[in-house]
Amino acid sequence: MSSLYRITYSGQLMPGHSQQAVVTELARTFHMTEDEARELVINGAGRVIKQGLDAAQAQRYRDALIAVGLEILVDPPLEAQGLSLNKGPSLTVDAGGLVPQALPTGRGWGWIADAWVLFKGAPLSWIIAIVLFMAIIMLVGLIPWIGWIASTPISTILTGGLMLGARAQEQGDGFKIEHLFAGFSTRTGPLALLGVVYLLLALLLALVLVALMMLMLGGSGLMSPDAMSTPEQIESQVSTMTALPVLVALLFAIPMIMATYFAPVLVVLDGVGVIESLKLSFLGCLRNILPFLLYGLIAFVLLFVGALPLFLGWLIVVPVLTIVVYTAYRDIFPGTARN
C-alpha cells in the first residue's frame, strides 16, 4: 500500500518573496480572501494544509504552494519514495498549475450529492437564477439576425457568473441571484471569446454534416431524373443516409462536450486561457469517463422523473445539474476552488 502524505506550512517564506506579495498570490491562486491568506502566512506555522495525499498529489500541492512563496514540509518526505523535489515550482503559470485527477466511479453520484447540498442552501435563489438564465437566452435568440450569434457568448458569460456564485456559496458568502451577472464584471472578455469558440465549433460540425448529407444524397441516385424507386426503397435509402451523419455527429459532438464542459469555470475561477481551458476540460473528462457515465445515467433518470409533473421537477433538477459543473470541477481539479 502506498504512503499517504500531508502538507504542512513551516511558517517561513521562500527566499526572495515579500509577505504582501505572498498573501496576494496565495489569495489569487487558491481563491481565499486576503485576510484568510494573511492569517495563514503570519500565524500558520505548523499548520497542516492538506493530508491524505498520494505521492503525486503531494508533489503537486508542494510545488503549487512553493510557487506562491510558502516554505512547505511534506510528511513523510517524498525523497523516501525516490522522488525528486524541485527547488522551484514545476507548475505552469498559464494553466494555473491545474492537473485533472482521475477519480473513482462513485464520484459521479458524489458530485450530485454535493450539488444538492449547495442547492439546499439557497434553493429559491438558484431556481430564479436558472429561470432568468433561460429567459435571457430565449429573448436574445429572438433578436433578428444576430440573436442566435449573441446568445452563445452571453450564455457562456452567465454560466461563468453561476460558477462564481457556487464558489461564493461554498466559501460561506451565500449564493445570490445577482451572481448570475457576475461574469459581466469578471473575465468577461475570455468568457465571451470562449462562447465564440463554441459557436465556431458548432458551425463547423453543422457544415460537416450538411456536406456529408449532400455527398450521400448525390451518390444515392435519388436526385437523378431517371431515378425509379418505390416509397419503401426511398424510405430505406433515407434511413441509411441518416444513420451515418448521426454517427459522425456523435463522434464529433462528444469530444466537443468534453472540451467545453469545464471551460467556463476554468476561465472564470482560475484565469486559464481559452484554448488551455478547452484542453484541460477535455483531459479532465477523459480521465473520468466512468464517473461521468454514472453521473450521466443518474442525470437522465432525474430529468425523466422531473419531467413527469408538467416539467415542474426541472425547477430543482436543472439547478442541481448546473451546480454539478462546479462540484465536479473542484473535485477533478484539486487545490483550486476549495482547499
Disulfide bonds with the S-S distance in Angstrom:
none
